[in-house]
Every structure is written in structure tokens, then in C-alpha cells.
Amino acid sequence: MEQSIKKTNRPPYGVISILMIGAFISFLNNTLMNVALPSIMRDLNVGPSTVQWLTTGFMLVSGILIPTTAYLIQKYSVRHLFLVAIGMFTVGTILSGIAPTFSVLLAGRLLQAAGTAVLSPLLMNVMLVSFPIEKRGSVMGIFGLILMFAPAIGPTLSGWIVEHYNWRMLFYFVAPIAILVFLIGFFLLKDKKDKVEMKLDVVSLILSSLGFGGILYGFSSAGNAGWDSPIVYGTIIIGLICLTTFILRQFKSEEPLLNFNVYQYPMFVLSSVISMVVNMALFSGMILLPIYVQDIRGISPMDAGLLMLPGAILMAFMSPLTGRLFDKFGGRALAITGLTITVVTTFAFSQLRLDTPYMYLLLIYSVRSIGMSMVFMPVSTNGLNQLPRSLYPHGTAMNNTLNQVAGAIGTALMVTIMTTYSASRAKELGATVMQNLTAQPSEAALAQIQEQVMTQATLDGINFSFLFATGISFVALVLAFFIKRATPMEEKPAKVNVVKKVATGH
């Protein structure tokens, strides 16, 4: 991969620009769907549990395929991978737009997911091998702008399109752009790659798919089905068993599908842990705040999206700035500052009331987003900087996979904590109210009392979940003090190869 894109000392800006456009439309597409789900349910006559597969299925395919990207990046050229990935994404987009039935729409979404899973690790790997370590922060900041700006405008754009047009317009809007990007890549990407003799370990691929897929599906289903559902704990247990077997197999393999030797490098380990914790905290805001503003406060979905839009845009446009600051000061100062802001603002969200002003919510969410923008890319880049070049594909694949897992776990935890605590509070509040009544209330009054109790209990559950998110954010803050500026390490020989050389006398 390195030889295929680095013919001169000048970074391949054209290649990177094409990859960034492709990544942008794939990220944008991923955030367009949620707002459209109710319209799709009505149009295709499916229920909530069925339509949810449009997002769950997308996440599962991404989680299953991302671990294979390390192998793909090492074996194939940038041109080959990009055209196949954006081609699958384009076909999936067109298929989804014209889908006559839900099954066809789902097939299109899964094709989109397959393409998206390759684009992000491919782009990140190209940037790592193309730029010297002292300039990586700036270029990763630009990547962060792409990564975060697309989700920032996605829900609002989707809401406007669905409000004025049919949900199919979401795909008709993306399809021409995807076709144009494919054509640009076809004519302008000219890199070649020497033939690489690598065999795909099919057993590892199956174990990886069952491991990561089982964990992702189990945790993402917990919010709806409950932790006592056999589907939830069954898939998580199967996933953990397969994942453990997969990891043990990788340590014994000469050409691992996903090289866990990246965890021999302490800054990469630290960056992975902090990124996962912050991802879990991020989902607390993305999941809990819309529930609060819509279900408790009765604010419209469009206004709920607008509430989160300034913060998302700030997070996006802060990325290039934090990238330059990273190059100058390193990741430690940025991570400590950003996580301090995250802890304080997350705690502020744990003090919500039934009448908390809209502008206060907007301000706190925006400041929280600025804090998080100072953490993600700097911490991730610092960890990747310590890896030898041969491990870049495995490091980027590992980071993307763990972020998927952390997102699923974070969502499930926040929803579970909220619902469990709310149920407990509802019983307490209900018992207290009934004890204080001096007379038997009418049915209408009783119904009103129950509604007020449930509203307050739900609010208490949301506050408790944000308090939990504050705690895990504080854990990340403590870990940030151990960050050191990373420099590329020399390749560490795999233990299995040393043993084999001794055994064979070579």
C-alpha cells in the first residue's frame, strides 16, 4: 500500500481529495435514514422492529467488514478498493431508491454499508503513510471535519427532505453524487500495486463476523428486547466465545486478519480505551437528549434536531483547529482540556428539570461538543503515531471496529440505565403520592397523577444516566494524564515467528 501511493515525497492530495468526497457522502447517507423511518413504515407497511433493521443491519455489516479492511488494504491498491467500495455504495443507493419492497430496500442498505465499511479505514491509512508525523494532526483534523460535518447536517437535511418530499428522495439526492465520485475515481486514480501473495483466512473471517456481529447485535437489541431476552444474552455470549477464539487464532497466525500486536504499543492501547469510553459518553447525549426534549418537553422532532445542530457543526469545524494544535502541543493537553469540558457539561445535563430553558440546553450541548472535538482525533492520531508503518492498516481497522462496539454498548447501557432507574423511581413516586392522598381520586385524576409520575420518573432516569456518563467521562479524563507524545516505534517481531525460526533452525 505504501509503495502504491507514495511515489514521491509530495503527498497524493488528489487521491486524498477523492477519498474524502467518497467518505463524506457515505457518512452523510448514514445519518439521513433515522428521521425517515416513520415514513418508510407507513409506505412499505412494516412495523418498528422490522424497519429498525435499516439501521441495525447497516451497523452489523460495518462491524463485520471493518476487521477485514486491514487484509484488503495490504492486498489491493487504493484504486481497486475505492472503486469497488464506492461502486457497492452507489448500487446500494440506487437499489434503495427504487425499492418496491422492504426486503429490496434492506438489501440496498446492506450494500451501502459494505462500501462505507471500506472507505473510512482506507482513507485514514492513506493519510497515515502519506504525511510525516509532525503534519498528521492537521490532516487528521480535516478528516475529522468530514467525519463530523456530515452527521451534523444529516438529520436536519433529512427532516427537510422528508417533510417536503418522499423518503425515496434521500437516495435520489445521494445517487448522482455517488455516481460522479465513482467516475472521478475511475479516471483520476491511477495508483498501482505490486502483486501481494496473501491468503484470506476464511476461518478467522467467520469467527470475526460471528464475534463482532454477535456482540454488536446483542447490545443494540438490549434497549428494546431487555437484558433477560435469550436473543440478547445468547448472541452476546456466542459473540464473546467466537471473539476470544478469533483473537487466540490471530496470535498463532503468520498473516493475521487483524493483528492484535498493535496492543504491544502503550499509547495505542491508551488511545483505544479513551476513545471507547468517550464514544460511550457521546451516545448518552445523542440518545438521551432527544428523549428528554421530545417525550418530556413535547418539542417537535425538527426543533430537537436544530437543538443539536450547532454543537455538531462546532464539533466539525473545531477538528482542523484541534489538528493544528495537536501538531504543536501533542494530544495530552488537548485531551485533558476536552475531557474536563466533557465531564462538566455532562454533569450539567444530569441536573435537567421539567422547565430547563431551550437555549440553556443548546448552549451546554454546543460547549460539550467543543470538548469532545478536542478528544477524538488527537487521541486516536497519537495512538496510531506509535505504530510501525506495517501495522497502520490493523490499527485503523481496530479503532473503527472498537468504535462500532463502543457505540452499541454505550447505547444499550444508557437506555438500560434510564429505563431501569425510571421504573424504580415510578414505584417510589407512585407509592409516595398515594400515601399523601386524603381521598380516593376519580379515574381522570388518577390517570393524570400516573402521567405526572411517569414523566418525573423518566426525567429522573435520564438524569441518572447522564450522571453515569459523567462518571465514565471522568475515567477517561484520569487516563488522559498518562498520554505521552508518540513517535513511530520499530517493528516488533511476532513471537510465533521467533519460535518457528528456533524450532526449524533458521
Secondary structure as UniProt FT lines:
FT   HELIX           2..5
FT   HELIX           13..32
FT   HELIX           34..36
FT   HELIX           37..44
FT   HELIX           48..51
FT   HELIX           53..65
FT   HELIX           66..68
FT   HELIX           69..75
FT   HELIX           78..98
FT   HELIX           102..130
FT   HELIX           133..135
FT   HELIX           136..164
FT   TURN            167..168
FT   HELIX           169..188
FT   HELIX           202..225
FT   TURN            227..228
FT   HELIX           230..252
FT   HELIX           260..264
FT   HELIX           266..291
FT   HELIX           292..296
FT   HELIX           301..329
FT   HELIX           331..349
FT   TURN            350..351
FT   TURN            354..355
FT   HELIX           358..373
FT   TURN            374..375
FT   HELIX           376..385
FT   HELIX           389..391
FT   HELIX           392..436
FT   HELIX           443..480
FT   TURN            481..482
FT   HELIX           495..504
//
